[in-house]
Amino acid sequence: MHHLVPPFIIEKMEPGELTGSFSCATLFVDISGFTSVTETLMEHGQYGAEILAIVMRTVFTPLVHSVFAQGGFVTGFAGDAFTAVFPKEDKTPPQMRALAAAWQIQQHMAANNQQETRFGIFEFSAKVGLALGESTWGIISSADGKRASYYFSGSAIDGCAQAEINASASEIVAGNTFYEAVQENVVADPTNGHWRLVHINEPLPP
């Protein structure tokens, strides 16, 4: 089954909850490499489009699985990027679960940085931004009540996107609040008001 709406939103909508906020860690992943593969495969019509869909699924599926494995969920996709949220739910701090997902994503991308097709071999890399803060969510319905849309906003959502902007290929960059929460567990270098994570000192959540 393909979840087009986050389970979090479905769970809130069923009892009639339409807005709220919570503390969380967030992760923003931006994949590089899709521009060249799209330009190449679109030259081959429908068959190229089918191969592109396979490549996208092959690249993104393991990354999304890393998010869900750590108790997070994807709020939405934007082209070749997505945002994920890790609410505070158990004894494991959400920043450690987000860190584990980010580390696993980069480890997977490093080991699977090429996708081979009949039209060529294409290389991919990821940039990851991490943040810790508040997220506000809401569900907006149409006047006739037949349609609805949802949103996530707040310091945590904005923070992970800003952190990703300061990352280069294959890097994980964290905002100050996130870094302060995990600084005993990582080795990091300062970069433009953020922190580039270079090593994990402690075991991550399984």
TIBA-398049 format. One line per field, with one value per residue: residue number from 1; residue in three letters; y, x, z of N, C-alpha, C in turn. Coordinates in steps of 0.02 Angstrom, whole numbers, plus 50000, padded with zeros to 5 digits. Each point is the difference from the previous one (the first is absolute). Layout:
pos: (NUM	...)
code: (ALA	...)
n.y: (Y	...)
n.x: (X	...)
n.z: (Z	...)
ca.y: (Y	...)
ca.x: (X	...)
ca.z: (Z	...)
c.y: (Y	...)
c.x: (X	...)
c.z: (Z	...)
END
This chain:
pos: (1	2	3	4	5	6	7	8	9	10	11	12	13	14	15	16	17	18	19	20	21	22	23	24	25	26	27	28	29	30	31	32	33	34	35	36	37	38	39	40	41	42	43	44	45	46	47	48	49	50	51	52	53	54	55	56	57	58	59	60	61	62	63	64	65	66	67	68	69	70	71	72	73	74	75	76	77	78	79	80	81	82	83	84	85	86	87	88	89	90	91	92	93	94	95	96	97	98	99	100	101	102	103	104	105	106	107	108	109	110	111	112	113	114	115	116	117	118	119	120	121	122	123	124	125	126	127	128	129	130	131	132	133	134	135	136	137	138	139	140	141	142	143	144	145	146	147	148	149	150	151	152	153	154	155	156	157	158	159	160	161	162	163	164	165	166	167	168	169	170	171	172	173	174	175	176	177	178	179	180	181	182	183	184	185	186	187	188	189	190	191	192	193	194	195	196	197	198	199	200	201	202	203	204	205	206)
code: (MET	HIS	HIS	LEU	VAL	PRO	PRO	PHE	ILE	ILE	GLU	LYS	MET	GLU	PRO	GLY	GLU	LEU	THR	GLY	SER	PHE	SER	CYS	ALA	THR	LEU	PHE	VAL	ASP	ILE	SER	GLY	PHE	THR	SER	VAL	THR	GLU	THR	LEU	MET	GLU	HIS	GLY	GLN	TYR	GLY	ALA	GLU	ILE	LEU	ALA	ILE	VAL	MET	ARG	THR	VAL	PHE	THR	PRO	LEU	VAL	HIS	SER	VAL	PHE	ALA	GLN	GLY	GLY	PHE	VAL	THR	GLY	PHE	ALA	GLY	ASP	ALA	PHE	THR	ALA	VAL	PHE	PRO	LYS	GLU	ASP	LYS	THR	PRO	PRO	GLN	MET	ARG	ALA	LEU	ALA	ALA	ALA	TRP	GLN	ILE	GLN	GLN	HIS	MET	ALA	ALA	ASN	ASN	GLN	GLN	GLU	THR	ARG	PHE	GLY	ILE	PHE	GLU	PHE	SER	ALA	LYS	VAL	GLY	LEU	ALA	LEU	GLY	GLU	SER	THR	TRP	GLY	ILE	ILE	SER	SER	ALA	ASP	GLY	LYS	ARG	ALA	SER	TYR	TYR	PHE	SER	GLY	SER	ALA	ILE	ASP	GLY	CYS	ALA	GLN	ALA	GLU	ILE	ASN	ALA	SER	ALA	SER	GLU	ILE	VAL	ALA	GLY	ASN	THR	PHE	TYR	GLU	ALA	VAL	GLN	GLU	ASN	VAL	VAL	ALA	ASP	PRO	THR	ASN	GLY	HIS	TRP	ARG	LEU	VAL	HIS	ILE	ASN	GLU	PRO	LEU	PRO	PRO)
n.y: (49941	50049	50028	50029	49983	50038	49942	50042	50024	49939	49985	50060	49986	49936	50024	50031	49979	50067	50007	50013	49986	49986	49977	50011	49949	50033	49975	50032	49962	50019	49969	49995	50015	50022	50057	49973	49959	50052	50043	49952	49979	50065	49990	49952	50054	49964	49966	50058	50020	49941	50006	50063	49976	49951	50044	50041	49948	49980	50064	50017	49941	49984	50060	49990	49940	50034	50043	49956	49972	50066	49980	50019	50055	49990	50065	49994	49992	50024	49974	50013	50025	49987	50015	49984	49976	50012	49986	50032	49935	49988	49954	49979	50047	50042	50041	49950	49997	50066	50002	49949	50029	50060	49970	49965	50056	50033	49954	49999	50067	49996	49951	50045	50028	49940	50021	49936	50030	49981	50059	49965	50016	50009	50054	49981	50054	50004	50052	50000	50029	50016	49997	50040	49991	50049	49960	50043	49968	49992	49993	50017	50008	49976	50050	49957	50001	50003	50052	49980	50042	49984	50022	50007	50036	50054	50011	49943	50016	50063	49976	49945	50039	50044	49948	49973	50063	49990	49949	49964	49973	49953	50061	50001	50048	50020	50021	50059	50006	49974	50037	50050	49971	49999	50057	49967	49993	50060	49998	50066	50028	50060	50019	50063	49999	49947	49936	49987	49949	49982	49990	49937	50025	50002	49941	49993	50026	49937)
n.x: (50042	49982	50035	49947	49973	50039	50015	50048	49994	50002	50047	50024	49990	50012	50032	50019	50061	50002	50028	50065	50038	50063	50038	50051	50030	50035	49985	50045	49978	50055	49973	50065	49987	49942	50033	50060	49978	49966	50049	50039	49964	49988	50061	49981	49962	49945	50040	50025	49936	49988	50056	49982	49939	50029	50039	49949	49962	50048	50006	49936	49980	50064	50000	49943	50022	50056	49958	49961	50058	50009	49941	50030	49980	49987	50012	50048	49990	50058	49978	50064	49956	50011	49948	50034	49953	50033	49936	49992	50017	50063	50035	50000	50045	49954	50044	50000	49935	49995	50046	49970	49942	50024	50028	49944	49966	50046	49996	49934	49997	50045	49961	49953	50057	49994	49964	50001	49995	49956	49984	50030	50056	49959	50033	49992	49982	50009	49961	50020	49943	50022	49944	49994	49936	49958	49948	49971	49943	49972	49934	50001	49936	49975	49968	50002	50059	50005	50037	50062	50038	50062	50028	50065	50008	50038	50030	49971	49944	49999	50014	49966	49954	50006	49999	49952	49979	50020	49969	50054	50015	49959	49980	50007	49956	50016	49941	50007	49933	49999	50051	49972	49949	50044	50025	49974	49959	50021	50034	50005	49997	50015	49942	50016	50016	50025	49985	50058	49960	50054	49975	49979	49997	49934	49981	49975	49940	49986)
n.z: (50000	49959	50050	49974	50058	50038	50027	50019	49938	49975	50044	49982	49937	50015	50054	49944	50016	49998	50059	50003	50051	49988	50049	49960	49972	49955	49940	49964	49951	49969	49948	49986	49938	50023	50001	50006	50048	50024	49989	50022	50052	50008	49976	50044	50005	49989	49960	49980	49995	49973	49965	49987	49992	49965	49968	49994	49985	49959	49982	49995	49978	49993	49973	49969	49984	49989	49972	49968	49985	49998	49979	49943	49968	49937	50006	49955	49936	49980	49942	50005	50042	50065	50039	50054	50040	50058	50015	50057	49997	50007	50032	49937	50013	49977	50031	50045	49997	49999	50048	50029	49987	50019	50051	50010	49990	50033	50046	49993	49999	50049	50022	49985	49983	49972	49948	49983	49942	49954	50028	50047	50030	50052	50021	50064	50033	50066	50014	50063	50018	50061	50035	50051	50012	49980	49994	49960	50009	49942	50002	49937	50012	49943	49972	49949	50030	49934	50011	50009	50031	50007	50056	49996	50055	50009	50057	50017	49968	50020	50060	49986	49971	50050	50040	49963	50000	50063	49974	49993	49942	50021	50016	50066	49997	50061	50020	50029	50001	49939	49978	50033	49970	49950	50024	50052	49949	49980	49944	50006	49940	50025	49974	49992	50064	49969	50002	49969	50000	50034	50061	50010	50061	50000	50024	49940	50007	50016)
ca.y: (50059	50063	50050	50065	50047	49971	49968	50049	50043	49958	49987	50061	50020	49955	50026	50069	50048	50034	50038	49985	50008	49953	50003	49946	50007	49997	49981	50019	49964	50023	49954	50028	49952	49987	50044	49968	49939	50019	50027	49945	49951	50030	49997	49934	49994	49965	49949	50036	50021	49941	49987	50053	49983	49945	50028	50041	49955	49965	50047	50029	49952	49986	50060	50006	49946	50021	50046	49964	49953	50038	50030	50063	49995	50050	50047	50012	50001	50059	49982	49948	50010	49989	50019	49950	50023	49948	50025	49972	49949	49950	50019	50020	50069	50004	50020	49941	49961	50037	49992	49932	49996	50038	49963	49942	50025	50015	49937	49966	50036	49990	49932	49991	50066	49995	49961	49981	49989	49985	50063	50027	49995	50066	50006	50038	50015	50031	50049	49992	50052	49979	50054	49982	50057	49992	49994	50011	49966	50019	49971	50051	49969	50043	50023	49947	49945	49941	49999	50027	49999	50005	50035	50000	50060	50011	50006	49937	49990	50049	49989	49945	50023	50047	49962	49965	50048	50007	49935	49979	49931	49947	50027	50011	50064	50010	50066	50008	49967	49928	49982	50004	49942	49938	50014	49950	49938	50009	50047	50045	50061	50056	50021	50052	50001	49933	49951	49943	49940	49961	49935	49983	49970	49954	49956	50031	49956	49948)
ca.x: (49958	50037	49969	50004	49992	50033	49955	49989	49944	49940	49982	49973	49938	49945	49961	49981	50053	50018	50062	50037	50073	50037	50073	50023	50060	49982	50052	49987	50045	49999	50038	50029	50011	49939	49994	50032	49966	49935	50012	50019	49947	49942	50012	49979	49927	49967	50044	50047	49963	49992	50065	50009	49959	50034	50060	49978	49977	50059	50040	49964	49969	50040	50006	49937	50000	50043	49961	49948	50032	50017	49940	49982	49956	50013	49945	49986	50055	50004	50047	50048	50014	49943	50006	49975	49990	50008	49970	50023	49951	50022	50058	50055	49990	49987	50060	50042	49969	50012	50071	50009	49973	50044	50063	49987	49987	50064	50037	49970	50016	50070	50009	49957	50000	49989	49944	50015	49944	50023	50020	50059	50008	49989	50024	49957	50025	49949	50016	49951	49998	49966	49980	49961	49959	49928	49965	49928	49967	49930	49961	49956	49948	49964	49935	49951	50022	50017	50072	50039	50073	50033	50064	50045	50041	50032	50073	50033	49994	50044	50069	50033	50010	50056	50061	50018	50029	50071	50034	50024	49982	50017	50009	49945	50010	49949	49991	50031	49961	50009	50068	50006	49967	50036	50071	50039	49997	50027	50055	49974	50036	49955	49995	49950	49948	49973	50051	50008	50014	50052	50009	49953	50038	49960	49955	49936	49942	49996)
ca.z: (50000	49997	50043	49969	50056	50059	50049	50054	49982	50000	50070	50030	49966	50018	50057	49988	50017	49939	50007	50062	49996	50040	49995	49957	49959	49929	49953	49931	49955	49931	49959	49940	49946	49962	49941	49941	49981	49971	49933	49955	49991	49967	49928	49977	50003	50054	50028	50043	50059	50042	50031	50050	50059	50034	50032	50057	50052	50026	50040	50057	50046	50059	50042	50036	50049	50055	50040	50036	50047	50060	50029	49969	49942	49948	49995	49930	49952	49958	49948	50020	50071	50044	50070	50047	50068	50051	50062	50063	50014	50049	50040	49956	49978	49928	49963	49987	49947	49937	49985	49976	49932	49956	49992	49959	49932	49968	49991	49943	49938	49985	49974	49941	49969	49928	49974	49931	49955	49932	49968	50033	50072	50029	50068	50045	50067	50042	50051	50054	50052	50061	50044	50060	50019	50001	49936	50001	49945	49992	49946	49972	49958	49954	50026	49996	50042	49961	49989	50055	49992	50064	49998	50058	50000	50065	50003	49982	49927	49968	50020	49963	49931	50001	50012	49938	49953	50018	49991	49934	49984	50047	50067	50046	50035	50051	50029	50066	50053	49992	50019	50073	50030	49984	49994	50035	49962	49933	49986	49949	49983	49987	49931	49984	50050	50009	50019	49955	50040	49967	50033	50053	50054	50039	49960	49982	50009	49949)
c.y: (50062	50052	50069	50056	49969	49968	50047	50042	49960	49988	50061	50018	49957	50025	50073	50052	50032	50042	49982	50014	49950	50011	49940	50014	49993	49986	50021	49968	50027	49956	50036	49945	49989	50046	49967	49937	50015	50025	49944	49954	50029	50002	49935	49988	49963	49947	50033	50022	49941	49983	50052	49985	49944	50026	50040	49956	49964	50044	50019	49949	49983	50060	50011	49945	50018	50047	49962	49952	50034	50037	50067	49989	50057	50047	50015	50001	50066	49986	49943	50008	49982	50021	49945	50028	49941	50027	49967	49949	49950	50025	50022	50071	50004	50020	49941	49956	50034	49993	49931	49993	50036	49962	49939	50020	50013	49937	49962	50034	49990	49931	49987	50066	49999	49958	49987	49988	49984	50062	50033	49988	50070	50000	50046	50012	50036	50052	49996	50057	49975	50060	49973	50061	49983	49994	50012	49966	50022	49965	50053	49967	50051	50018	49944	49938	49938	49993	50030	49997	50009	50037	49987	50062	50006	49998	49935	49988	50048	49985	49946	50020	50048	49964	49965	50047	50007	49935	49992	49928	49952	50024	50002	50064	50011	50073	50002	49962	49924	49980	50002	49939	49935	50008	49950	49935	50005	50042	50042	50060	50057	50020	50049	50000	49933	49953	49941	49939	49955	49931	49992	49963	49944	49956	50037	49953	49949	50010)
c.x: (50044	49962	50011	49992	50033	49950	49983	49938	49934	49977	49970	49932	49941	49960	49981	50051	50025	50063	50033	50074	50033	50075	50025	50069	49978	50061	49978	50053	49992	50046	50025	50011	49939	49993	50028	49963	49933	50009	50017	49942	49939	50008	49974	49926	49974	50045	50051	49966	49991	50065	50014	49961	50033	50061	49981	49978	50059	50041	49964	49976	50043	50007	49937	49995	50042	49963	49949	50030	50018	49939	49980	49950	50016	49940	49983	50064	49998	50053	50045	50021	49939	50018	49970	49999	50006	49972	50032	49948	50022	50062	50059	49988	49990	50062	50046	49969	50008	50072	50013	49974	50045	50065	49989	49988	50066	50042	49972	50018	50073	50012	49960	49993	49991	49939	50012	49935	50026	50022	50059	50000	49997	50020	49954	50037	49945	50032	49945	50006	49960	49984	49959	49960	49927	49973	49926	49970	49927	49968	49950	49951	49968	49931	49948	50019	50021	50075	50036	50074	50031	50066	50038	50044	50034	50076	50035	49999	50047	50073	50036	50013	50059	50066	50023	50033	50076	50039	50023	49981	50028	50010	49935	50016	49942	49997	50029	49963	50007	50070	50010	49971	50039	50075	50044	50004	50034	50064	49976	50045	49951	50001	49943	49942	49966	50058	49999	50021	50050	50010	49949	50040	49963	49958	49934	49942	49995	49940)
c.z: (50000	50042	49968	50051	50061	50048	50058	49985	50000	50072	50034	49970	50022	50060	49992	50022	49935	50005	50066	49990	50046	49991	49960	49973	49928	49957	49930	49956	49929	49959	49938	49948	49956	49939	49938	49979	49969	49929	49951	49985	49965	49924	49970	50012	50060	50032	50048	50065	50048	50036	50054	50063	50041	50037	50062	50058	50032	50046	50064	50051	50060	50047	50041	50054	50061	50047	50043	50051	50066	50029	49972	49944	49953	49995	49927	49958	49961	49947	50022	50073	50041	50071	50043	50071	50047	50065	50061	50024	50054	50037	49956	49975	49924	49960	49986	49946	49932	49978	49972	49928	49950	49986	49956	49927	49964	49990	49940	49935	49980	49968	49937	49962	49924	49984	49926	49961	49931	49963	50035	50075	50029	50073	50041	50066	50038	50045	50053	50050	50059	50043	50058	50020	50002	49929	50011	49940	49996	49941	49978	49952	49954	50029	49998	50040	49963	49988	50060	49983	50069	49993	50065	49994	50068	49997	49980	49925	49963	50014	49962	49928	49997	50012	49936	49949	50012	49993	49928	49989	50052	50071	50039	50039	50048	50022	50070	50055	49996	50023	50076	50034	49988	50003	50037	49960	49932	50001	49942	49991	49987	49926	49992	50050	50013	50017	49952	50040	49962	50031	50055	50055	50037	49954	49987	50013	49944	49954)
END
